[in-house]
Amino acid sequence: MNNLDPSGIDWFGHGWLLVLAFTVAVLLVAALRKPCRRLFGTERAFQLWLLPPLALLASQLPHAADAPVVVLSPVVFAITSAAAALPAHAAGSGAINWRAWAVLLWLLGSVASLLLAALAQARYRARLRGATSIMDVRSRWPTLRALGTDVGPALVGAWRSRIVLPADFECRYDATEQMLILAHEATHAHCRDGWWCLLAQLVAAAFWFHPLAWWALAALRHDQELACDAAVLREHGTQRRSYANAMLKTQSAAFALPVGCPWSPRHPITERIAMLKLPSPNRRRRNAGMIAGFALAIVVAGSVYAAGTPQEPREVRKAHGPEYQLDMQVELTTDDGHERHTETADFALCMAPGKAAMASVGAVKVEATTVPVDDGQVRIDLAVTNAGTSPLAHSQLHGALGRVLHAAGTGADGRPAYVVDVTPQAGCPARVIAAASPVKVTEHVTNGTAREVAESIASKAGWKLANPRALGDAPVTLSFSDMPAGTAMQRVADLAGMKLVLDGKQVRFAPK
């Protein structure tokens, strides 16, 4: 038996969809970014980077549930003397399984990635200490002059963006180059590119284990610069030579700037300079690119959402019949402070493959889902609770039809608190048995025989017992009140270790 933390299972399911959506979206951007530049311009090519976050969002949108949890109270039969309370601790030994370790490793990697980015940002901002405000620059955004010549030009930050210029800004660049650099950084600020950088860093940290994440981060920054260059040149197309000269005069950034846009980032600027030679796309091509981008976004989001729609497993469609039955025996141990008490509850749950069914016996609630995984093999997701006052105890069982599967849990004191034995079988014999007669019977027997109890039930239901002696004369103790005759007869057969077979009004007991 594998004891699984339910939050871990949920993280894994959603995480797999996130990884798949991210991979497909980034590969699509990688394939389209250069053709899109040629057809619609670099600004529209940069907008392709909307696809990965859009795909991630679409993969996590909720889907309409196929059906609610099914409560099959007519199919549930139980014999119990009192309500029992579930221990406050979850099932199993409490050892962290490999899924929990994987989630922990992912969290540690994400935190480490974010810390490294924060440290790089802090190092760059430390270089700005002593920077002075420049008041004679016409800009909507605060502009600072750094103390050193190796800091800037750059746009720094996301929610408080500031333009940073090197100490020798006026000496290094002529008037036209100064104007173009300020226009470039102002365009970054106007387009909220600092927020794009922050979002890209967060996504890369979340997918730190994925090689495409770090390629995408570098490619996005590169496309961002190309898009900003194109936007500036649309307004200042006659100053292309001055723009190229300003690029060549700017040294490569010595310090990483995770949230911000340096004028000359670390990636090669040859492509940026080559792009300056190309004519800017006209308004018609840019509009066509916008329309194509919207259409592509709708297709990608819709495809990812559809792919994430819960589907019944292939094995479910090939299941042997429309239902499964789980014969369950629950034994719970409680401690009232003076002595320990053991209570038992026996019942059956019927459910469609992949659907959940729930039963309540006193204060005990059991919820189970049965999914076929192979020929004659099933997976049972089992949850037990005591009327919602204790955390759910989850277990995942794997086994063959007709075989007893076992789950157990301990309490706060480390002592056994509950035991569940589950026997899955195809079809729903309990439903058939429960519907075999409308008569309900009440029996309270102490140290009687199974044969005597079966004969009493048969006489009340109008049945004929074909082989009552097969039940034997071993003493039994049982109690049920106002229970369907078929359910009560099934219980007697279970106590005797026999299988109940109903044929019209005739009842026969066969070896299991």
Buried (B, 14 or more C-beta within 10 A) or exposed (E): BEBBBBEBBEBBEEBEBBBBBBBBBBEBBBEBBEEBBEBBBBBBBBBBBBBBBBBBBBBEEEEEEEEEEBBBEEBBBBBBEEBBBBBEBBBBEEEEEEBBEBBEEBEEBBEEBBEBBEEBBEEBBEBBEEBEEBEEBEBEBBBBBBEBEEBBBBBBBBEEBBBBBBBEBEEBBEEBBBBBBBBBBBBBBBBEBBBBBBBBBBBBBBBBEBEBBEEBBBBBBBBBBBBBBBBBBBEBEEBBEBBBBBBEBBEEBEBBBBBBBBBBBBBEBEEBBEBBEBEBBEEEBBEBBBEBBEEBBEEBBEBBBEBBEEEBBEBBEEBBEEBBBBBBBBBBBBBEEEEEBEBBBBBBBBBBBBBBBBBBBBBBBBBBBBBBEEEBBBBBBBBBBBEEEBEBBBBBBEBEBEEEBEBBBBBEEEEBBBBBBBBBBBBBBBBBBBBBBEBBBEBEBEEBBBBBBBBBBBEBBEBEBEEBEBBBEEEBEBEBEEBBBBBBBBBBBBBBEBBBBBEEEEBBBEEE
